[in-house]
Amino acid sequence: MNNSSVDASRFALVAHDARKDEIVEWVGLQQSRLSGVQIFSTGTTGSRIIKAFPELNVTCLKSGPLGGDQQIGAMICEEKLDALIFFVDPLSPMPHDVDVKALTRLATVYNLPMACSRSTADLIVNGLLDEDASTRA
């Protein structure tokens, strides 16, 4: 974790349009584990998560193409995140593909766990939240 003095984990959740339904479904499957997580999300993705799960702690940033990706990038640089979950659509052309590459680069530079699929997102949630529980015990 980037900041051990913070009690709640801080995750960024982002999804391309073709994968927004999938990330909302994934949040539903992980809802009990994510209940203690501070979630930051780009506009539409965050709005959909809030609508489906109003009890979760979700902060909506701007839409990805309108600066939300850069807001998340700044949070990575400032070490204000513990993980990035970005459900990427590899089969559709992305007009803001450079933003995806920038987030991937920043996550790598700052050694931030990043998942681009459901299976790796599960591993990150299980690993980080289990780590949180064991360090607080």
PyRosetta script that sets phi, psi and omega in degrees:
from pyrosetta import init, pose_from_sequence

init()
pose = pose_from_sequence("MNNSSVDASRFALVAHDARKDEIVEWVGLQQSRLSGVQIFSTGTTGSRIIKAFPELNVTCLKSGPLGGDQQIGAMICEEKLDALIFFVDPLSPMPHDVDVKALTRLATVYNLPMACSRSTADLIVNGLLDEDASTRA")
pose.set_psi(1, 147.0)
pose.set_omega(1, -175.4)
pose.set_phi(2, -76.3)
pose.set_psi(2, -28.8)
pose.set_omega(2, -175.7)
pose.set_phi(3, -141.8)
pose.set_psi(3, 97.0)
pose.set_omega(3, -173.6)
pose.set_phi(4, -69.1)
pose.set_psi(4, -12.7)
pose.set_omega(4, 179.3)
pose.set_phi(5, -81.0)
pose.set_psi(5, -8.0)
pose.set_omega(5, -179.9)
pose.set_phi(6, -91.1)
pose.set_psi(6, 125.6)
pose.set_omega(6, -177.8)
pose.set_phi(7, -70.3)
pose.set_psi(7, -46.3)
pose.set_omega(7, -177.5)
pose.set_phi(8, -90.4)
pose.set_psi(8, 140.3)
pose.set_omega(8, 172.7)
pose.set_phi(9, -69.7)
pose.set_psi(9, 153.3)
pose.set_omega(9, -178.5)
pose.set_phi(10, -123.8)
pose.set_psi(10, 112.9)
pose.set_omega(10, -178.2)
pose.set_phi(11, -115.4)
pose.set_psi(11, 141.6)
pose.set_omega(11, 169.1)
pose.set_phi(12, -100.3)
pose.set_psi(12, 131.2)
pose.set_omega(12, 177.4)
pose.set_phi(13, -119.1)
pose.set_psi(13, 124.4)
pose.set_omega(13, -177.4)
pose.set_phi(14, -138.0)
pose.set_psi(14, 147.3)
pose.set_omega(14, 175.4)
pose.set_phi(15, -150.6)
pose.set_psi(15, 138.9)
pose.set_omega(15, 171.5)
pose.set_phi(16, -67.5)
pose.set_psi(16, 160.7)
pose.set_omega(16, -175.4)
pose.set_phi(17, -50.8)
pose.set_psi(17, -45.4)
pose.set_omega(17, -176.3)
pose.set_phi(18, -70.9)
pose.set_psi(18, -8.8)
pose.set_omega(18, -177.8)
pose.set_phi(19, -120.9)
pose.set_psi(19, 8.9)
pose.set_omega(19, 180.0)
pose.set_phi(20, -64.3)
pose.set_psi(20, -41.4)
pose.set_omega(20, 177.6)
pose.set_phi(21, -60.3)
pose.set_psi(21, -39.7)
pose.set_omega(21, -178.3)
pose.set_phi(22, -66.3)
pose.set_psi(22, -41.1)
pose.set_omega(22, -179.6)
pose.set_phi(23, -69.3)
pose.set_psi(23, -35.8)
pose.set_omega(23, 176.8)
pose.set_phi(24, -64.5)
pose.set_psi(24, -42.2)
pose.set_omega(24, 176.9)
pose.set_phi(25, -62.2)
pose.set_psi(25, -43.6)
pose.set_omega(25, 179.0)
pose.set_phi(26, -61.6)
pose.set_psi(26, -43.2)
pose.set_omega(26, 177.5)
pose.set_phi(27, -59.3)
pose.set_psi(27, -40.3)
pose.set_omega(27, 177.8)
pose.set_phi(28, -60.6)
pose.set_psi(28, -40.7)
pose.set_omega(28, 178.8)
pose.set_phi(29, -69.3)
pose.set_psi(29, -29.3)
pose.set_omega(29, -178.3)
pose.set_phi(30, -103.5)
pose.set_psi(30, 9.7)
pose.set_omega(30, -170.9)
pose.set_phi(31, -53.4)
pose.set_psi(31, -45.1)
pose.set_omega(31, -177.9)
pose.set_phi(32, -65.2)
pose.set_psi(32, -36.0)
pose.set_omega(32, 179.3)
pose.set_phi(33, -73.5)
pose.set_psi(33, -33.5)
pose.set_omega(33, -177.6)
pose.set_phi(34, -83.5)
pose.set_psi(34, -4.2)
pose.set_omega(34, -176.2)
pose.set_phi(35, -62.6)
pose.set_psi(35, -26.0)
pose.set_omega(35, 178.5)
pose.set_phi(36, -101.1)
pose.set_psi(36, 10.4)
pose.set_omega(36, -176.3)
pose.set_phi(37, -100.0)
pose.set_psi(37, 138.4)
pose.set_omega(37, 172.2)
pose.set_phi(38, -86.2)
pose.set_psi(38, 116.2)
pose.set_omega(38, -175.2)
pose.set_phi(39, -104.8)
pose.set_psi(39, 132.1)
pose.set_omega(39, 172.3)
pose.set_phi(40, -115.7)
pose.set_psi(40, 135.3)
pose.set_omega(40, -175.0)
pose.set_phi(41, -146.1)
pose.set_psi(41, 149.6)
pose.set_omega(41, 174.8)
pose.set_phi(42, -67.9)
pose.set_psi(42, 159.2)
pose.set_omega(42, -168.1)
pose.set_phi(43, -41.0)
pose.set_psi(43, -68.7)
pose.set_omega(43, -175.0)
pose.set_phi(44, -67.3)
pose.set_psi(44, -42.7)
pose.set_omega(44, 179.2)
pose.set_phi(45, -59.9)
pose.set_psi(45, -48.4)
pose.set_omega(45, 179.7)
pose.set_phi(46, -62.1)
pose.set_psi(46, -41.0)
pose.set_omega(46, 178.5)
pose.set_phi(47, -60.9)
pose.set_psi(47, -41.0)
pose.set_omega(47, 179.5)
pose.set_phi(48, -68.2)
pose.set_psi(48, -37.8)
pose.set_omega(48, 178.1)
pose.set_phi(49, -66.6)
pose.set_psi(49, -43.7)
pose.set_omega(49, 178.8)
pose.set_phi(50, -60.7)
pose.set_psi(50, -43.7)
pose.set_omega(50, -179.3)
pose.set_phi(51, -61.6)
pose.set_psi(51, -41.6)
pose.set_omega(51, -177.9)
pose.set_phi(52, -78.5)
pose.set_psi(52, -32.3)
pose.set_omega(52, -173.9)
pose.set_phi(53, -138.1)
pose.set_psi(53, 71.2)
pose.set_omega(53, -174.8)
pose.set_phi(54, -62.5)
pose.set_psi(54, -17.6)
pose.set_omega(54, -178.6)
pose.set_phi(55, -79.4)
pose.set_psi(55, -12.8)
pose.set_omega(55, 178.6)
pose.set_phi(56, -77.9)
pose.set_psi(56, 154.4)
pose.set_omega(56, -179.8)
pose.set_phi(57, -89.5)
pose.set_psi(57, 90.4)
pose.set_omega(57, -175.4)
pose.set_phi(58, -117.8)
pose.set_psi(58, 128.4)
pose.set_omega(58, 172.9)
pose.set_phi(59, -108.7)
pose.set_psi(59, 121.5)
pose.set_omega(59, 178.6)
pose.set_phi(60, -87.6)
pose.set_psi(60, 131.3)
pose.set_omega(60, 173.7)
pose.set_phi(61, -99.4)
pose.set_psi(61, -169.3)
pose.set_omega(61, 177.0)
pose.set_phi(62, -69.6)
pose.set_psi(62, 162.2)
pose.set_omega(62, 173.3)
pose.set_phi(63, -57.3)
pose.set_psi(63, 146.7)
pose.set_omega(63, -177.6)
pose.set_phi(64, -49.0)
pose.set_psi(64, -55.8)
pose.set_omega(64, -178.3)
pose.set_phi(65, -67.3)
pose.set_psi(65, -16.5)
pose.set_omega(65, -179.0)
pose.set_phi(66, -99.0)
pose.set_psi(66, 11.8)
pose.set_omega(66, 175.5)
pose.set_phi(67, 122.8)
pose.set_psi(67, -8.6)
pose.set_omega(67, -179.3)
pose.set_phi(68, -61.5)
pose.set_psi(68, -38.8)
pose.set_omega(68, 177.1)
pose.set_phi(69, -62.0)
pose.set_psi(69, -39.7)
pose.set_omega(69, 178.5)
pose.set_phi(70, -68.5)
pose.set_psi(70, -35.5)
pose.set_omega(70, 176.6)
pose.set_phi(71, -61.8)
pose.set_psi(71, -42.5)
pose.set_omega(71, 177.4)
pose.set_phi(72, -66.2)
pose.set_psi(72, -40.6)
pose.set_omega(72, 176.7)
pose.set_phi(73, -58.2)
pose.set_psi(73, -41.9)
pose.set_omega(73, 177.7)
pose.set_phi(74, -63.6)
pose.set_psi(74, -39.6)
pose.set_omega(74, 178.2)
pose.set_phi(75, -64.1)
pose.set_psi(75, -36.0)
pose.set_omega(75, 176.4)
pose.set_phi(76, -63.6)
pose.set_psi(76, -48.3)
pose.set_omega(76, -179.3)
pose.set_phi(77, -60.6)
pose.set_psi(77, -34.9)
pose.set_omega(77, -179.7)
pose.set_phi(78, -86.7)
pose.set_psi(78, 5.5)
pose.set_omega(78, 179.9)
pose.set_phi(79, 54.2)
pose.set_psi(79, 44.1)
pose.set_omega(79, 178.9)
pose.set_phi(80, -102.6)
pose.set_psi(80, 9.2)
pose.set_omega(80, 177.5)
pose.set_phi(81, -127.7)
pose.set_psi(81, 151.7)
pose.set_omega(81, 176.2)
pose.set_phi(82, -107.5)
pose.set_psi(82, -15.9)
pose.set_omega(82, 178.1)
pose.set_phi(83, -164.8)
pose.set_psi(83, 153.3)
pose.set_omega(83, 175.3)
pose.set_phi(84, -123.1)
pose.set_psi(84, 120.6)
pose.set_omega(84, 175.3)
pose.set_phi(85, -110.6)
pose.set_psi(85, 112.1)
pose.set_omega(85, -175.4)
pose.set_phi(86, -129.4)
pose.set_psi(86, 98.2)
pose.set_omega(86, 178.4)
pose.set_phi(87, -76.6)
pose.set_psi(87, 99.5)
pose.set_omega(87, -176.1)
pose.set_phi(88, -88.4)
pose.set_psi(88, 141.9)
pose.set_omega(88, 173.3)
pose.set_phi(89, -98.1)
pose.set_psi(89, 100.8)
pose.set_omega(89, -176.4)
pose.set_phi(90, -77.6)
pose.set_psi(90, -6.6)
pose.set_omega(90, -174.5)
pose.set_phi(91, -101.4)
pose.set_psi(91, -6.4)
pose.set_omega(91, 179.8)
pose.set_phi(92, -115.0)
pose.set_psi(92, 140.8)
pose.set_omega(92, 176.2)
pose.set_phi(93, -66.3)
pose.set_psi(93, 138.3)
pose.set_omega(93, -178.0)
pose.set_phi(94, -115.3)
pose.set_psi(94, 119.2)
pose.set_omega(94, 178.4)
pose.set_phi(95, -65.5)
pose.set_psi(95, -23.4)
pose.set_omega(95, 179.0)
pose.set_phi(96, -111.2)
pose.set_psi(96, 39.7)
pose.set_omega(96, 179.9)
pose.set_phi(97, -58.1)
pose.set_psi(97, -31.4)
pose.set_omega(97, 179.2)
pose.set_phi(98, -62.9)
pose.set_psi(98, -30.7)
pose.set_omega(98, 178.1)
pose.set_phi(99, -66.5)
pose.set_psi(99, -40.6)
pose.set_omega(99, 177.9)
pose.set_phi(100, -62.5)
pose.set_psi(100, -45.7)
pose.set_omega(100, 179.4)
pose.set_phi(101, -63.1)
pose.set_psi(101, -37.9)
pose.set_omega(101, 179.3)
pose.set_phi(102, -65.1)
pose.set_psi(102, -43.1)
pose.set_omega(102, 179.0)
pose.set_phi(103, -65.2)
pose.set_psi(103, -40.1)
pose.set_omega(103, 177.8)
pose.set_phi(104, -62.2)
pose.set_psi(104, -43.9)
pose.set_omega(104, 179.4)
pose.set_phi(105, -63.5)
pose.set_psi(105, -46.1)
pose.set_omega(105, -179.6)
pose.set_phi(106, -64.2)
pose.set_psi(106, -41.7)
pose.set_omega(106, 178.1)
pose.set_phi(107, -60.4)
pose.set_psi(107, -37.8)
pose.set_omega(107, 178.8)
pose.set_phi(108, -70.3)
pose.set_psi(108, -47.0)
pose.set_omega(108, -179.5)
pose.set_phi(109, -58.9)
pose.set_psi(109, -41.6)
pose.set_omega(109, -176.6)
pose.set_phi(110, -95.1)
pose.set_psi(110, 10.8)
pose.set_omega(110, 176.1)
pose.set_phi(111, 54.2)
pose.set_psi(111, 41.9)
pose.set_omega(111, -179.2)
pose.set_phi(112, -93.6)
pose.set_psi(112, 127.3)
pose.set_omega(112, 175.9)
pose.set_phi(113, -58.2)
pose.set_psi(113, 131.3)
pose.set_omega(113, -178.6)
pose.set_phi(114, -135.1)
pose.set_psi(114, 133.3)
pose.set_omega(114, 177.1)
pose.set_phi(115, -119.8)
pose.set_psi(115, 139.0)
pose.set_omega(115, 176.8)
pose.set_phi(116, -115.2)
pose.set_psi(116, 3.2)
pose.set_omega(116, -179.9)
pose.set_phi(117, -144.3)
pose.set_psi(117, 166.0)
pose.set_omega(117, -178.7)
pose.set_phi(118, -60.8)
pose.set_psi(118, -42.1)
pose.set_omega(118, -176.1)
pose.set_phi(119, -66.1)
pose.set_psi(119, -41.7)
pose.set_omega(119, 178.6)
pose.set_phi(120, -73.6)
pose.set_psi(120, -30.7)
pose.set_omega(120, 175.2)
pose.set_phi(121, -63.1)
pose.set_psi(121, -41.5)
pose.set_omega(121, 176.6)
pose.set_phi(122, -60.3)
pose.set_psi(122, -43.4)
pose.set_omega(122, 180.0)
pose.set_phi(123, -62.5)
pose.set_psi(123, -42.2)
pose.set_omega(123, 179.6)
pose.set_phi(124, -64.9)
pose.set_psi(124, -47.8)
pose.set_omega(124, -179.8)
pose.set_phi(125, -60.3)
pose.set_psi(125, -48.5)
pose.set_omega(125, -178.8)
pose.set_phi(126, -62.7)
pose.set_psi(126, -45.0)
pose.set_omega(126, -178.0)
pose.set_phi(127, -67.5)
pose.set_psi(127, -48.7)
pose.set_omega(127, -177.2)
pose.set_phi(128, -71.1)
pose.set_psi(128, -42.0)
pose.set_omega(128, -177.5)
pose.set_phi(129, -74.1)
pose.set_psi(129, -32.5)
pose.set_omega(129, 172.9)
pose.set_phi(130, -66.4)
pose.set_psi(130, -38.8)
pose.set_omega(130, 177.1)
pose.set_phi(131, -61.9)
pose.set_psi(131, -43.4)
pose.set_omega(131, 178.2)
pose.set_phi(132, -58.3)
pose.set_psi(132, -46.5)
pose.set_omega(132, -176.9)
pose.set_phi(133, -64.4)
pose.set_psi(133, -40.1)
pose.set_omega(133, -177.5)
pose.set_phi(134, -73.2)
pose.set_psi(134, -31.6)
pose.set_omega(134, 179.8)
pose.set_phi(135, -79.2)
pose.set_psi(135, -21.6)
pose.set_omega(135, 179.2)
pose.set_phi(136, -89.6)
pose.set_psi(136, -15.0)
pose.set_omega(136, -175.5)
pose.set_phi(137, -70.7)
pose.dump_pdb("model.pdb")
